[in-house]
Amino acid sequence: MKITVTMPELKKGMTSAVLCRWNVEEGQKVKKGFELFETETEKAVSAVEAEEDLTVVRLLADEGDEVAVGAPLFEAETAE
């Protein structure tokens, strides 16, 4: 099943974060718990993990981009 992964709200009231680093590439398969990317806000750098096994299909944001909460980051396929 195709899904779109969006920027999560890592802290209540957060409106956006900078995408610091991708830890995946297009076509890469990852397991639940794998660190997908890192974000930075004024207060912290946070790693975001995969919530399920998936294959990254297409990255939609570049490192250094400021991404709004809920905005698409990448497309993926899940086993379901």
C-alpha positions as CSV (number, residue, x, y, z in Angstrom):
1,M,0.0,0.0,0.0
2,K,1.3,3.5,-0.9
3,I,1.5,6.0,1.9
4,T,2.8,9.6,2.3
5,V,4.9,10.3,5.4
6,T,4.4,13.8,6.7
7,M,6.3,16.0,9.2
8,P,5.2,15.0,12.6
9,E,4.4,17.4,15.5
10,L,7.2,16.3,17.8
11,K,6.3,18.9,20.4
12,K,2.9,20.4,21.2
13,G,2.5,23.7,19.4
14,M,5.3,23.0,16.9
15,T,4.5,24.5,13.5
16,S,7.6,23.5,11.5
17,A,11.1,22.0,11.6
18,V,14.2,22.0,9.5
19,L,15.0,18.7,7.9
20,C,18.6,18.3,8.9
21,R,19.5,14.9,7.5
22,W,18.0,12.0,5.6
23,N,19.1,8.6,6.8
24,V,17.4,6.8,3.9
25,E,17.6,6.8,0.1
26,E,15.0,6.2,-2.5
27,G,14.4,2.5,-3.0
28,Q,15.7,1.6,0.5
29,K,13.8,-0.9,2.6
30,V,13.7,-0.2,6.3
31,K,12.3,-2.0,9.4
32,K,10.1,-0.5,12.1
33,G,12.2,1.6,14.5
34,F,14.8,2.6,11.8
35,E,15.8,6.3,12.1
36,L,14.4,7.8,8.9
37,F,15.5,11.4,9.3
38,E,16.5,14.1,11.7
39,T,14.8,17.4,12.3
40,E,15.9,20.6,14.1
41,T,13.8,23.2,15.9
42,E,14.9,26.2,17.9
43,K,15.2,24.0,21.0
44,A,16.3,20.5,19.9
45,V,17.4,18.0,17.2
46,S,15.2,15.0,17.0
47,A,15.4,11.7,15.1
48,V,12.2,10.3,13.6
49,E,11.8,6.5,13.4
50,A,9.7,4.3,11.0
51,E,6.5,3.2,12.6
52,E,6.3,0.1,10.4
53,D,8.4,-1.8,7.8
54,L,8.4,0.1,4.5
55,T,10.2,0.9,1.3
56,V,11.1,4.5,0.5
57,V,9.8,5.4,-3.0
58,R,10.4,9.1,-3.4
59,L,11.9,11.8,-1.2
60,L,9.8,15.0,-1.3
61,A,11.9,17.4,0.8
62,D,15.6,18.3,0.7
63,E,18.0,18.6,3.6
64,G,17.9,22.1,4.9
65,D,14.3,22.7,4.0
66,E,12.0,24.1,6.7
67,V,8.9,21.8,6.6
68,A,5.5,22.6,8.1
69,V,3.9,20.1,10.4
70,G,1.7,17.8,8.2
71,A,3.6,18.6,5.0
72,P,4.7,15.6,2.9
73,L,8.3,14.4,3.4
74,F,8.4,11.2,1.4
75,E,6.3,8.5,-0.3
76,A,6.6,4.9,0.7
77,E,5.1,1.5,0.2
78,T,4.2,-0.8,3.1
79,A,3.7,-4.5,3.1
80,E,0.0,-4.3,3.7
